Amino acid sequence: MSANLLVSIGDHGILNTNLSNDLADVWMDRDLSWLDFNGRVLAEALDERTPLLERMKFLAIFSSNLDEFFMKRIAVLREKSSPERSELLKRIREKLLPALRQQSDCFRNDIVPGLAAHGITFAQWHGLTTMQRDEASNYFDEQLSAALTPLVIDSVHSFPFLSSLSTSLVFSLRSPDSDQSGYGRVKVPSILRQWVPLKATNGGQVLIHLREIIRGNLEKLYLGMEIGPVTMFRLTRDAEVELDEESEDEPLTELVQEQVRRRRYEPVIRLEFATGAELAVKDTLRERFKLAEVDVYDVPEELDYTALFEIAGMDIPALRDRPWSPIAPAVFEDAYPDIFSVIREADVLVHHPYDSFDASVERFVAEAANDPQTVAIKMTAYRIGDDTPFVKSLIHAAESGKQVACAIEIKARFDEERNLHWAAELEKAGAHVVYGVRCLKTHAKTALVVRKEGGSLRSYAHVGTGNYHVRTAKLYADFGLFTSDPVITQDVVRLFHYLTGHSRTPAYTALLVAPESMRSRFLELITREIENRKKDRPSRIIAKMNQLEDPEVIRALSEAAMAGVSIELVIRGFCCMRPGIPGRTEGIRVRSIIGRFLEHSRIFYFAAGQEDPVDGQFFIGSADWMHRNLSSRVEVVTPVLAKPLKKRLWEVLDTCLRDQRQAWIMNPDGGYTRLQPESNGEGPENVGTHQFLMELARRSADPLASS
């Protein structure tokens, strides 16, 4: 069995060997594939066609992604030592080091001089003028000093706690009046702005990092002490903490709170050192945290590129993407007397961020909260932002006597505390808050509104591919379906009964729901395409998702390819199936779209024996074809039945497949090749998926609008 088949499935990365033997020749390791994905993110920063501040943003995204990768995956790979895992960790580092060099080269050779041409320069303490040093020192005294906690490490003082992703300055200390010596440590407070503007002599702007201001003023924190050379470093801790959900003795909320607490103290898995680090300090820290040489990274240029988000957000239109304002769906603009009357007439499909989230999804919940005919509002919530309007709407609805139920996933990694907070706020208002099904994460994106109309009740549902999160809705490309179709809404009713009660797993008529039936239904749909191909009927599969990993689905796709079914996969992130393998996957094409928006939508198309693509079957929903999504999460995928909506989904899939500006093609060896436009023009081949769909949305809203 291939070593790449180890460390591959689920949150803990173990692939059942009974499933793997026949996949060895097509399997791609998920972690190596993920690094390739992050390399495609970095390529946006390296691309000179990308505006300068957007390039800086992608440098920050690359590092932010990498932080999460280390916190989620590296500790899992190190958990149980084996030759295969050791080899994989070595390959990960070998793949990562060149990318880190590219990142630093891009910052030094492209970003820094590019911004300098626009009057924005970066400075270190030793490069400041006397006037700028005075300005920075005043900033230290007035805005920074009180937030710092100077510590001493010696035989008397214990080694301080170092939090994950924190940046520290460490240096030797010696008293000139005695033999006292030790080390000092100062943490750079992450809650403060990291880049401080100073006046420039030429009328531009000088930016200096907070840690440089601290370095230049250390003597104020250690009065009378002799301070040695400064080592700057950043550490990353493991974020994988297991919950004992099988135990009924402790409430889930308390288990999650304990998980969050324990995460702070998990082992260190990575040390990053800025240029000029003292070798003795590096060795001491590495030994203290029981790390190997492969866990230590020397970082040239910026120690923490995620701080560049601050600069990337500067309001300099010439260095940014052309602004985009999501457009209110025309069908909802003149909705009378309410949004529900429109949905009663016909299903509505929205595509964010081209369609306004505020004017569609947010409005759907807000109108229900204010509507005297609304009896109940029910929602799932995976990640809740602090700026969400949904909680306020649900609180208002509960306070006005409506029945409100919210299934909040408090185990959503890194969002546990915020979700717990908003769950408590909802409960205070009288809403029914549940935490889903024990041992499963509730990842479904569904909302249900029940209204009293005439002498009966009518249900309205929204099923989406993305979270109910107003900020990410402007950055992530996601679909949502509004429907009052009783076949679908009754399934949504059953789903919420299951989530809030203790009923047996219900049977669903239209929805594909994991973990009960989604995988088996998808496998049936793939098998049907094989049968259609054998009967010389039209057969084709197009699937768009974030990542592909489930072995059973991969096997089924391989069998379909061998039968001659045309298969196109649009997979933004990692893909564990290598296409183009003779006799196995040579009929499969895999592409990745990377660009201005995060391609987050999941669309599944099956020709179903129909010549016209619009007559085929379309589905959208919350699940990728991953083992965890199909086996250990509550996920919902809905059919899209109305022909005009299917036409719109086909338009988006076709756009992705035509794209030669933002698209990458996966090769049989698992690597990717970036496509290049062959000519000039306004089609997706030349301008890319995002620009093309923005222009399409503009023209749909205003046919007279110029490009």
LOVOTOR-113862 format. One line per 8 residues: number of its first residue (from 1); their letters; for each residue x negated, y, z negated of C-alpha. Coordinates in Angstrom, 3 decimals. Last residue first. Example, Ala and Ser with C-alpha at 12.3 -4.5 7.8 and 13.67 -1.06 7.14 Angstrom:
# LOVOTOR-113862
2) sa) -13.670:-1.060:-7.140; -12.300:-4.500:-7.800
***
This chain:
# LOVOTOR-113862
707) ssalpdas) 18.703:47.233:18.695; 21.396:49.765:19.412; 24.798:49.517:17.771; 27.762:49.566:20.155; 28.993:46.099:19.144; 29.031:47.244:15.495; 29.410:44.537:12.855; 28.675:41.712:15.287
699) rralemlf) 25.841:43.724:16.796; 24.244:44.259:13.414; 24.641:40.590:12.450; 22.993:39.503:15.713; 20.159:41.953:15.115; 19.606:40.487:11.656; 19.842:36.963:13.082; 17.138:37.696:15.673
691) qhtgvnep) 14.840:39.341:13.125; 15.159:36.386:10.783; 14.750:33.608:13.325; 11.744:34.931:15.192; 11.173:37.873:17.525; 9.848:35.983:20.545; 11.512:32.569:20.712; 14.364:34.019:18.648
683) gegnsepq) 15.383:36.075:21.683; 14.610:39.763:22.118; 11.863:39.519:24.712; 8.151:39.294:25.292; 6.538:36.063:26.426; 5.055:32.762:25.244; 5.657:33.355:21.563; 3.208:31.359:19.419
675) lrtyggdp) 3.859:28.207:17.406; 1.879:27.422:14.282; 0.594:23.865:14.055; 1.119:21.845:10.880; -0.695:18.949:9.224; 0.922:15.627:8.323; -1.251:13.532:10.654; 1.684:13.109:13.074
667) nmiwaqrq) 1.930:16.910:13.413; 4.495:19.192:11.776; 5.508:22.169:13.913; 5.421:25.691:12.465; 8.017:28.338:13.272; 8.039:32.080:12.618; 7.486:33.359:16.170; 8.329:30.337:18.315
659) drlctdlv) 11.971:30.049:17.207; 14.191:28.001:19.557; 15.001:25.301:16.982; 15.757:27.872:14.280; 18.081:29.799:16.599; 19.862:26.591:17.613; 20.484:25.774:13.955; 21.850:29.288:13.359
651) ewlrkklp) 24.131:29.187:16.409; 25.288:25.704:15.450; 26.359:27.032:12.069; 28.287:29.825:13.771; 30.043:27.402:16.114; 30.963:25.230:13.175; 32.596:28.277:11.621; 34.623:28.996:14.753
643) kalvptvv) 35.591:25.286:14.923; 37.004:25.048:11.413; 35.871:21.883:9.617; 32.804:22.617:7.521; 32.240:19.529:5.397; 31.125:20.133:1.824; 27.977:19.115:-0.024; 27.958:19.101:-3.815
635) evrsslnr) 25.171:18.148:-6.206; 25.201:16.809:-9.763; 21.593:15.807:-10.233; 19.675:12.608:-10.944; 20.001:10.388:-7.875; 20.575:12.428:-4.699; 18.865:15.604:-5.796; 16.051:13.828:-7.659
627) hmwdasgi) 15.321:11.470:-4.759; 15.145:14.313:-2.297; 17.232:14.909:0.811; 17.985:18.469:-0.270; 21.226:19.208:-2.061; 23.288:22.359:-2.594; 25.698:22.264:0.302; 26.547:22.544:3.980
619) ffqgdvpd) 28.075:19.946:6.313; 28.764:19.876:10.049; 30.291:17.131:12.182; 30.241:17.316:15.967; 32.724:19.200:18.164; 30.517:22.299:18.144; 27.716:20.220:19.664; 29.834:19.551:22.759
611) eqgaafyf) 29.225:16.004:23.970; 30.752:14.317:20.918; 29.727:10.857:19.683; 29.453:11.954:16.047; 26.833:14.611:16.925; 25.744:14.833:13.278; 24.734:18.147:11.700; 23.516:18.826:8.151
603) irshelfr) 22.889:22.361:6.888; 21.041:23.179:3.654; 20.248:26.857:3.191; 17.084:28.059:1.432; 15.005:29.655:4.174; 13.247:32.291:2.075; 13.521:35.575:3.926; 10.745:37.583:5.600
595) giisrvri) 8.994:34.604:7.066; 8.464:30.857:7.113; 10.426:28.419:9.283; 9.182:24.815:9.158; 9.519:22.257:11.940; 9.881:18.489:12.089; 10.509:16.534:15.280; 11.601:12.891:15.197
587) getrgpig) 11.626:10.587:18.222; 8.092:9.336:17.489; 9.145:8.237:14.007; 8.448:4.507:13.906; 7.190:2.871:17.083; 4.490:5.461:17.563; 4.261:7.915:14.616; 5.582:11.261:15.902
579) prmccfgr) 6.866:12.554:12.592; 5.227:12.141:9.191; 7.799:11.769:6.444; 7.107:13.259:3.002; 8.103:16.792:4.015; 7.175:19.715:1.789; 8.783:23.110:2.121; 10.791:24.815:4.875
571) ivleisvg) 12.246:21.732:6.508; 14.017:22.100:9.852; 14.485:18.526:11.062; 15.410:17.562:14.625; 16.384:13.962:15.344; 17.356:12.525:18.739; 18.601:8.961:18.233; 16.592:6.411:20.235
563) amaaesla) 17.025:3.315:18.076; 13.484:3.763:16.736; 14.469:7.295:15.704; 17.537:5.994:13.881; 15.425:3.421:12.038; 12.978:6.145:11.005; 15.851:8.341:9.826; 17.204:5.441:7.742
555) rivepdel) 13.773:4.814:6.187; 13.393:8.496:5.372; 16.876:8.532:3.797; 16.010:5.528:1.669; 12.641:6.994:0.680; 14.022:10.384:-0.501; 11.392:13.084:0.111; 12.533:15.843:2.440
547) qnmkaiir) 12.255:19.492:1.427; 14.047:22.825:1.647; 16.776:21.796:4.070; 17.952:21.849:7.677; 19.165:18.636:9.275; 19.834:18.032:12.959; 20.938:14.545:13.976; 21.903:13.499:17.503
539) sprdkkrn) 23.929:10.843:19.235; 26.091:11.243:22.338; 27.551:7.844:23.290; 25.440:5.221:25.011; 26.995:2.475:22.828; 23.660:1.790:21.127; 23.292:5.533:20.540; 26.725:5.662:18.945
531) eiertile) 25.730:2.833:16.595; 22.568:4.674:15.578; 24.558:7.867:15.007; 26.922:5.855:12.796; 23.965:4.642:10.737; 22.941:8.246:10.053; 26.480:9.079:8.889; 26.570:5.975:6.692
523) lfrsrmse) 23.218:6.920:5.135; 24.583:10.391:4.420; 27.633:8.864:2.755; 25.509:6.484:0.670; 23.258:9.325:-0.505; 26.182:11.566:-1.443; 28.324:8.995:-3.224; 27.900:9.062:-6.978
515) pavllaty) 24.748:11.087:-7.669; 25.695:13.269:-6.012; 28.933:14.499:-4.445; 29.862:14.516:-0.763; 33.159:16.383:-0.623; 36.128:15.334:1.493; 38.118:12.684:-0.376; 36.293:12.418:-3.658
507) aptrshgt) 36.598:9.578:-6.161; 36.149:10.579:-9.780; 33.392:9.470:-12.160; 35.222:8.437:-15.282; 36.583:11.283:-17.340; 34.742:12.906:-20.211; 35.783:16.485:-19.635; 34.178:19.726:-18.466
499) lyhflrvv) 32.054:18.397:-15.614; 34.486:15.682:-14.490; 37.485:18.007:-14.578; 35.327:20.483:-12.664; 34.625:17.927:-9.942; 38.252:16.848:-9.718; 39.310:20.474:-9.105; 36.603:20.749:-6.436
491) dqtivpds) 38.025:17.633:-4.765; 41.471:19.223:-4.864; 39.943:22.305:-3.245; 38.599:20.263:-0.331; 41.820:18.439:0.590; 43.913:21.486:-0.360; 42.161:23.701:2.208; 41.980:27.020:0.359
483) tflgfday) 38.466:27.692:1.616; 35.475:29.960:1.210; 32.230:28.439:2.490; 28.811:29.779:1.528; 25.519:29.781:3.377; 22.048:30.744:2.182; 18.983:32.680:3.402; 17.167:33.843:0.269
475) lkatrvhy) 15.961:37.408:-0.359; 19.143:39.432:-0.845; 20.970:36.518:-2.504; 17.912:36.215:-4.758; 18.932:39.392:-6.550; 22.652:38.705:-6.880; 22.292:35.193:-8.303; 25.136:32.721:-7.901
467) ngtgvhay) 22.642:30.122:-6.711; 22.366:28.976:-3.118; 23.889:26.404:-0.741; 27.484:27.347:-1.355; 30.963:26.007:-2.027; 33.634:28.625:-2.748; 37.084:27.408:-3.621; 40.664:28.642:-3.677
459) srlsggek) 43.434:26.730:-5.425; 47.171:27.257:-5.103; 49.648:26.745:-7.943; 53.399:26.578:-7.488; 56.635:28.540:-7.825; 55.592:31.540:-5.818; 51.834:31.777:-5.937; 50.126:31.124:-9.270
451) rvvlatka) 46.434:31.272:-8.644; 43.534:28.882:-9.329; 40.045:30.132:-8.496; 37.199:27.632:-8.145; 33.470:28.231:-7.799; 30.793:25.814:-6.629; 27.003:25.732:-6.255; 26.045:22.245:-7.471
443) htklcrvg) 22.757:21.883:-9.394; 24.178:20.343:-12.560; 21.193:18.498:-14.009; 21.940:14.969:-15.126; 21.030:13.199:-18.400; 24.215:14.481:-20.060; 26.791:15.804:-17.613; 27.323:19.529:-17.477
435) yvvhagak) 26.444:22.042:-20.135; 29.912:23.287:-20.911; 31.183:26.782:-21.628; 34.889:27.446:-22.088; 35.339:31.209:-22.148; 36.553:32.898:-25.310; 34.556:36.106:-25.086; 31.952:34.879:-27.589
427) eleaawhl) 31.570:31.723:-25.513; 30.628:33.798:-22.499; 27.923:35.656:-24.415; 26.536:32.382:-25.788; 26.286:30.911:-22.287; 24.587:34.108:-21.183; 21.841:33.661:-23.764; 21.404:29.936:-23.127
419) nreedfra) 21.018:30.647:-19.404; 18.409:33.305:-20.118; 16.458:30.968:-22.391; 16.547:27.992:-20.035; 15.458:29.870:-16.913; 11.900:28.472:-16.684; 13.261:25.048:-15.620; 17.036:24.833:-15.239
411) kieiacav) 17.862:22.770:-18.343; 20.615:25.158:-19.479; 22.734:24.286:-16.466; 25.883:26.282:-17.116; 29.278:24.761:-16.326; 31.621:27.729:-16.722; 35.291:27.503:-17.581; 37.636:30.480:-17.764
403) qkgseaah) 41.339:30.266:-18.494; 42.809:33.714:-18.078; 43.906:35.651:-21.150; 42.563:39.123:-20.395; 39.488:38.493:-22.546; 38.649:35.414:-20.498; 38.895:37.321:-17.205; 36.796:40.197:-18.531
395) ilskvfpt) 34.151:37.743:-19.744; 34.190:36.019:-16.353; 33.751:39.324:-14.536; 30.933:40.400:-16.843; 29.226:37.035:-16.399; 29.551:37.303:-12.643; 27.960:40.753:-12.403; 24.461:39.271:-12.672
387) ddgiryat) 21.699:41.723:-13.554; 20.115:39.448:-16.152; 19.926:36.698:-13.538; 21.672:33.372:-14.039; 20.092:30.230:-12.565; 22.155:27.046:-12.299; 25.707:28.307:-12.800; 28.822:26.299:-11.951
379) mkiavtqp) 32.099:28.166:-11.870; 35.739:27.924:-12.946; 38.387:30.643:-12.856; 41.941:29.993:-14.041; 45.479:31.404:-13.861; 45.019:34.173:-11.318; 48.267:35.945:-10.501; 47.383:39.048:-12.518
371) dnaaeavf) 44.202:39.497:-10.413; 41.399:41.342:-12.216; 39.176:38.300:-12.818; 40.107:36.827:-9.439; 39.120:40.071:-7.751; 35.725:39.978:-9.487; 35.118:36.327:-8.571; 35.807:36.743:-4.838
363) revsadfs) 34.140:40.170:-4.805; 30.869:38.682:-6.021; 31.039:36.019:-3.328; 32.027:38.323:-0.459; 31.242:42.033:-0.635; 28.413:41.589:-3.141; 26.833:38.727:-1.186; 26.742:40.888:1.934
355) dyphhvlv) 26.369:38.948:5.154; 22.891:38.875:6.706; 21.449:37.955:3.310; 23.345:35.666:3.204; 25.505:33.728:5.651; 29.238:33.730:4.997; 31.802:31.213:6.255; 35.535:31.883:5.896
347) daerivsf) 38.309:29.279:6.056; 41.557:30.499:7.577; 44.795:32.302:6.738; 44.722:31.462:3.049; 41.154:32.806:2.851; 42.343:36.181:4.127; 45.239:36.342:1.648; 42.803:35.471:-1.130
339) idpyadef) 40.688:38.560:-0.493; 43.568:40.812:-1.502; 46.562:42.738:-0.199; 45.188:42.991:2.374; 41.613:42.201:3.385; 40.418:45.014:5.634; 36.716:44.521:4.952; 37.002:40.794:4.258
331) vapaipsw) 37.063:39.544:7.867; 34.390:42.077:8.788; 31.917:40.478:6.394; 30.130:43.316:4.559; 26.683:43.729:6.084; 23.474:43.103:4.171; 21.194:46.157:4.211; 17.811:45.549:5.824
323) prdrlapi) 14.891:47.946:5.657; 12.242:47.609:8.422; 9.431:45.630:6.876; 6.962:47.703:4.902; 3.754:49.606:5.600; 5.286:52.529:7.514; 8.126:52.698:4.993; 5.799:53.436:2.035
315) dmgaiefl) 7.933:52.989:-1.073; 5.646:50.816:-3.171; 6.968:47.303:-3.826; 3.795:45.598:-2.636; 1.931:47.515:-5.334; 3.870:45.975:-8.201; 3.995:42.535:-6.538; 0.183:42.706:-6.595
307) atydleep) 0.297:41.536:-10.226; 0.899:38.023:-8.854; -2.686:38.132:-7.553; -4.102:37.399:-10.971; -7.915:37.265:-11.056; -8.288:39.527:-8.026; -11.569:39.632:-6.075; -13.281:36.271:-6.488
299) vdyvdvea) -11.653:33.532:-8.566; -13.911:30.856:-10.029; -11.681:27.871:-10.704; -11.941:25.314:-13.508; -9.856:22.134:-13.537; -12.277:20.276:-11.245; -15.034:20.815:-13.825; -13.063:18.730:-16.303
291) lkfrerlt) -10.888:20.128:-19.070; -10.745:19.260:-22.743; -9.353:22.674:-23.747; -12.273:23.378:-26.071; -14.773:21.956:-23.595; -13.620:24.224:-20.790; -13.538:27.199:-23.120; -17.084:26.648:-24.346
283) dkvaleag) -18.430:25.959:-20.844; -16.913:29.145:-19.448; -18.139:31.199:-22.392; -21.686:29.865:-21.981; -21.608:30.561:-18.239; -20.631:34.197:-18.764; -18.023:35.296:-16.198; -19.263:37.769:-13.594
275) tafelriv) -16.481:37.220:-11.049; -13.144:36.419:-12.663; -12.503:33.037:-14.227; -9.500:30.752:-13.780; -8.829:27.905:-16.220; -6.292:25.185:-15.435; -4.439:22.387:-17.265; -4.103:23.773:-20.796
267) peyrrrrv) -2.095:21.399:-22.945; 1.473:22.223:-24.022; 1.885:24.764:-26.806; 4.265:27.230:-25.185; 6.240:24.327:-23.699; 7.077:23.148:-27.204; 9.294:26.173:-27.862; 11.144:25.829:-24.549
259) qeqvletl) 11.732:22.132:-25.190; 12.915:22.865:-28.725; 15.462:25.315:-27.361; 16.514:22.690:-24.820; 17.012:20.054:-27.519; 18.946:22.535:-29.644; 21.293:23.323:-26.767; 21.715:19.604:-26.045
251) pedeseed) 23.058:18.965:-29.532; 21.058:16.420:-31.567; 22.217:12.982:-32.650; 23.449:11.792:-29.255; 20.003:10.612:-28.208; 19.718:9.679:-24.551; 18.837:13.264:-23.735; 15.366:12.924:-25.236
243) leveadrt) 14.018:15.924:-23.375; 10.534:15.757:-21.847; 8.216:18.746:-21.620; 6.532:19.437:-18.287; 5.312:23.051:-18.327; 1.568:22.309:-18.516; -0.496:25.341:-19.428; -2.302:27.817:-17.207
235) lrfmtvpg) -5.222:29.994:-18.233; -6.644:33.315:-17.116; -10.175:34.562:-17.596; -12.203:37.712:-17.924; -15.700:37.474:-19.359; -17.168:40.700:-20.750; -20.875:41.225:-21.351; -21.775:42.003:-24.984
227) iemglylk) -20.218:44.453:-27.404; -22.209:45.954:-30.271; -19.838:46.797:-33.095; -19.336:50.227:-34.638; -15.671:50.462:-33.795; -14.238:47.305:-32.255; -11.007:48.503:-30.605; -12.387:51.873:-29.534
219) elngriie) -15.523:50.123:-28.222; -13.324:48.144:-25.861; -12.393:51.241:-23.858; -13.801:50.458:-20.407; -12.745:46.822:-20.574; -9.199:47.835:-21.525; -9.014:50.200:-18.556; -10.319:47.386:-16.339
211) rlhilvqg) -7.679:45.004:-17.719; -4.953:47.490:-16.788; -6.014:47.436:-13.151; -7.042:50.663:-11.485; -5.258:52.332:-8.603; -6.561:55.547:-7.025; -4.124:57.696:-5.089; -4.626:60.188:-2.300
203) gntaklpv) -5.329:63.916:-2.595; -8.999:63.584:-1.708; -10.230:63.818:-5.299; -7.941:61.025:-6.398; -5.693:61.161:-9.441; -5.142:57.872:-11.217; -2.433:55.263:-10.744; -2.270:52.337:-13.237
195) wqrlispv) -1.811:48.785:-11.959; -0.679:46.132:-14.439; 2.541:47.712:-15.679; 3.180:46.500:-19.202; 4.894:43.231:-20.190; 1.785:41.255:-19.211; -0.227:42.578:-22.138; -3.913:41.924:-21.355
187) kvrgygsq) -5.116:39.823:-24.278; -8.195:40.924:-26.187; -10.802:38.513:-27.544; -13.929:39.222:-29.538; -16.742:36.809:-30.169; -19.030:36.209:-33.083; -21.847:37.884:-34.919; -22.664:39.050:-38.428
179) dsdpsrls) -26.403:39.325:-39.082; -25.999:42.798:-40.504; -26.098:46.529:-39.716; -25.967:46.301:-35.908; -22.859:44.091:-36.132; -22.644:41.785:-33.165; -19.731:40.899:-30.896; -19.803:38.657:-27.830
171) fvlstsls) -17.124:39.056:-25.179; -13.751:37.638:-24.169; -11.130:39.469:-22.087; -7.873:37.600:-21.632; -5.238:37.045:-18.939; -2.126:35.064:-19.841; -0.568:32.536:-17.466; 0.229:30.251:-20.406
163) slfpfshv) -0.293:31.679:-23.865; -3.604:31.632:-25.714; -3.440:30.942:-29.458; -6.448:32.347:-31.283; -9.437:30.295:-32.520; -9.578:30.587:-36.269; -11.339:33.484:-38.002; -14.034:32.867:-40.597
155) sdivlptl) -16.650:30.994:-38.556; -16.109:33.352:-35.636; -13.509:34.457:-33.122; -12.350:38.039:-33.644; -9.127:39.524:-32.362; -8.119:42.900:-30.933; -4.316:43.133:-30.698; -3.233:45.563:-27.990
147) aaslqedf) 0.135:47.329:-27.640; -0.980:50.330:-29.710; -3.948:50.904:-27.402; -1.953:51.072:-24.172; 0.094:54.192:-23.545; -1.489:57.086:-25.450; -5.067:56.033:-26.137; -5.511:53.903:-23.021
139) ynsaedrq) -3.865:56.513:-20.807; -6.206:59.114:-22.273; -9.106:56.818:-21.411; -7.833:56.461:-17.842; -7.653:60.234:-17.409; -11.094:60.721:-18.947; -12.499:58.004:-16.709; -10.859:59.707:-13.717
131) mttlghwq) -12.528:63.030:-14.572; -15.911:61.376:-14.974; -15.497:59.635:-11.626; -14.515:55.988:-11.593; -16.657:53.243:-10.036; -17.824:51.664:-13.289; -14.219:51.185:-14.390; -13.152:49.379:-11.247
123) aftighaa) -11.266:51.081:-8.457; -8.706:50.352:-5.771; -7.855:52.924:-3.083; -4.629:54.273:-1.600; -4.996:57.106:0.923; -3.374:55.374:3.891; -6.654:54.218:5.424; -7.554:52.990:1.949
115) lgpvidnr) -4.501:50.736:2.126; -5.902:48.945:5.164; -9.399:48.866:3.693; -8.124:47.012:0.588; -5.613:44.789:2.379; -7.771:43.533:5.236; -11.328:42.665:4.185; -11.057:42.322:0.407
107) fcdsqqrl) -7.484:41.043:0.107; -7.730:38.790:3.146; -11.097:37.435:2.021; -9.659:36.675:-1.433; -6.720:34.751:0.028; -8.861:32.930:2.575; -11.207:31.845:-0.205; -8.253:30.563:-2.217
99) apllkeri) -7.075:28.610:0.837; -10.535:27.064:1.266; -10.463:25.914:-2.390; -6.966:24.397:-2.289; -7.452:21.474:0.070; -10.558:20.237:-1.735; -8.778:20.741:-5.060; -5.764:18.709:-3.941
91) rkllesre) -8.041:16.028:-2.491; -9.799:15.616:-5.851; -6.462:15.388:-7.667; -5.387:12.720:-5.153; -8.562:10.705:-5.688; -8.043:10.802:-9.444; -4.454:9.706:-8.912; -5.453:6.744:-6.785
83) psskerlv) -8.271:5.694:-9.155; -5.829:5.709:-12.088; -5.312:7.906:-15.134; -1.821:8.314:-16.416; -0.756:11.874:-17.215; -3.192:13.609:-14.853; -0.749:13.630:-11.933; 2.076:14.791:-14.181
75) airkmffe) -0.161:17.505:-15.638; -0.876:18.730:-12.113; 2.742:18.841:-10.969; 4.932:21.311:-12.808; 2.586:23.889:-14.324; 0.059:23.599:-11.505; 2.708:23.948:-8.805; 4.347:26.840:-10.649
67) dlnssfia) 1.085:28.779:-10.705; 0.549:27.945:-7.024; 3.905:29.386:-6.046; 3.087:32.602:-7.902; -0.320:32.691:-6.218; 1.112:32.343:-2.691; 3.892:34.781:-3.565; 1.313:37.396:-4.566
59) lfkmrell) -0.632:37.062:-1.317; 2.751:37.134:0.460; 3.556:40.479:-1.146; 0.197:41.882:-0.017; 1.043:40.915:3.544; 4.383:42.669:3.090; 2.461:45.764:1.994; 0.417:45.628:5.217
51) ptredlae) 3.187:44.944:7.730; 2.995:41.416:9.247; 1.612:41.254:12.785; -1.896:40.987:11.306; -1.036:37.514:10.007; -3.223:36.617:7.020; -0.475:37.389:4.517; 2.044:35.343:6.494
43) alvrgnfd) -0.580:32.580:6.670; -0.531:32.428:2.862; 3.067:31.213:3.007; 2.049:28.595:5.561; -0.707:27.516:3.166; 1.966:27.189:0.502; 3.687:24.665:2.767; 0.418:22.802:3.338
35) lwsldrdm) -0.041:22.657:-0.431; 3.439:21.143:-0.657; 2.444:18.478:1.871; -0.546:17.569:-0.277; 1.758:17.326:-3.276; 4.444:15.317:-1.475; 2.083:12.702:-0.074; 2.998:11.909:3.518
27) wvdaldns) 4.575:8.532:4.358; 4.938:7.259:7.926; 2.554:4.278:7.910; 3.223:3.353:4.277; 7.005:3.357:4.670; 7.571:-0.410:4.914; 5.785:-1.057:1.621; 7.405:1.817:-0.229
19) lntnligh) 10.818:0.821:-1.456; 9.720:-2.004:-3.740; 6.832:0.248:-4.840; 9.273:2.629:-6.520; 7.711:6.054:-5.979; 6.592:7.929:-9.068; 6.424:11.717:-9.006; 7.658:12.609:-12.459
11) dgisvlln) 10.262:15.081:-11.237; 11.256:12.625:-8.549; 9.198:10.642:-6.091; 5.663:10.873:-4.803; 2.869:10.058:-7.177; 1.804:6.878:-5.390; 2.628:6.467:-1.732; -0.473:8.390:-0.774
3) asm) -2.583:5.513:-2.067; -1.270:3.480:0.856; 0.000:0.000:0.000
***
